Amino acid sequence: MPAPSLGFGLIGFGAWGRFHADSISKTSGAELKAIAARSEASRNAAQEAFPKARVYADYRDKVKPAAQAGSAEFPVIEPAPGRYVQQRE
């Protein structure tokens, strides 16, 4: 019986975000479940490149409430820690 995959969420889909997304998708046992990207162009690119991932305009739509409730489905990677959060809050 195969082991269940570990899901990941990604905040940001710029140059580093794409790198992380590619790395996650190529790793056995890992699954990219969600991507948050601010611009419509980045969201469209994320959805095209990773059609199985849920794509959000704002990380707070899914990631922040789940983390605060202690019910996050997946660990979250933020390629430029703090930058996205500080600009949005």
Phi, psi and omega in degrees: 000126181291146178290146178293149180282157176261121182273150179230148170246146184233128176258115181099139180224043174274207183303311180287324178300318178297320178300312179296318179299315178298317180297316179297314184294336181267358183266125178299132178086002179246147179222128177278109186263328184210146177225131173249128180219138185287315186273150178297322179298317179293320178296317178297318179295319179296315181294322179292317182285328184226073187296341179277344181278145172279136183244132183238149175282334185221125182302335182290345179295328184228311191290308184296313179299321181293319179294318180294326181277353182074023182237026179300135181279344187204155172290155183242136177249128175244106186304323177241081188311129176087332184297311181296313183296314182296324181286334185266334185263000000 
